[in-house]
Amino acid sequence: MGYHYVIRKNGTIERGRGWNMVGAHASGNNGDSVGICVAGNFDVGSPTEAQIRSLTNLLTALCGMYNLIPDEMGVMGHRDVNATSCPGNMLYAMLPQVRRRVMKNMGLNLPEDE
């Protein structure tokens, strides 16, 4: 598996590649990123609330661990680094909300326009 984590429909987070392994999830960007797969086709459906909750919690932990700010450069969709429709339009549209939730969890100030 190329991802470091998979988030199932019920929100269960499964480990994929180990911490010490380079992922195979985003060509040209694998060496400096953590790959998270949210299971589903988000061009035809939305992620479950359990998936969004788990994604938010996982990103909160990872951003804290790696000292990342969960902005557009710290939390990206696959399409931001490769020519793909992944993670699907519906999940991609939710990324700003997920980033805001992670910022709130981390006690960071939200951008003024939020």
Secondary structure as GFF3:
##gff-version 3
##sequence-region A 1 114
A	DSSP	beta_strand	5	7	.	.	.	ID=ss1
A	DSSP	beta_strand	13	15	.	.	.	ID=ss2
A	DSSP	three_ten_helix	30	32	.	.	.	ID=ss3
A	DSSP	beta_strand	36	38	.	.	.	ID=ss4
A	DSSP	alpha_helix	49	66	.	.	.	ID=ss5
A	DSSP	three_ten_helix	78	80	.	.	.	ID=ss6
A	DSSP	alpha_helix	89	105	.	.	.	ID=ss7
###
